[in-house]
Amino acid sequence: MAGYLFLALAIVTEVIATTFLKFTSGENARWWAYLVVAVGYIASFVALAQALGRGVPLGIGYAIWAAVGVALIALISWVFFRESLTWVQVIGIALVIAGVGLLELGGKH
């Protein structure tokens, strides 16, 4: 159980870091956003390592980390940055999440 709490922390910190990448580019780049990105990614990998050390299988942990991260970033970019999110993209995200679910179901418990 603790492993999956660390995995959730890894996802949250990775999503924060990736979101702040938006503030490091373009004409209005902000220097402080680089600090948020660096700290976020370091925290994410440390939390992911802690999750793996507490029994979360590597393949499952990484798949959940990546799939949930992609889904959240797509939603955040759509809501906060008004980037496009088409129905085809939504179906793709759902398929990625379904694939991760199948990985988990197919694993040995």
LINBELKA-V134101 format. One record per backbone hydrogen bond with DSSP energy under -0.5 kcal/mol. CO is the residue of the C=O (numbers start at 1). NH is the residue of the N-H. Records with the same first field share a line. If there is no record, write none. Layout:
CO->NH ; NH
//
This chain:
1->5
2->6
3->7
4->8
5->9
6->10
7->11
8->12
9->13
10->14
11->15
12->16
13->17
14->18
15->19
16->20
17->21
18->21 ; 22
19->22
20->23
21->24
22->25
23->30
26->29
30->33 ; 34
31->34 ; 35
32->35 ; 36
33->37
34->38
35->39
36->40
37->41
38->42
39->43
40->44
41->45
42->46
43->47
44->48
45->49
46->50
47->51
48->52
49->53
50->54
51->54 ; 56
52->55
57->61
58->62
59->63
60->64
61->65
62->66
63->67
64->68
65->69
66->70
67->71
68->72
69->73
70->74
71->75
72->76
73->77
74->78
75->79
76->80 ; 81
77->81 ; 83
86->90
87->91
88->92
89->93
90->94
91->95
92->96
93->97
94->98
95->99
96->100
97->101
98->102
99->103
100->104
101->105
102->106
103->107
104->107
//
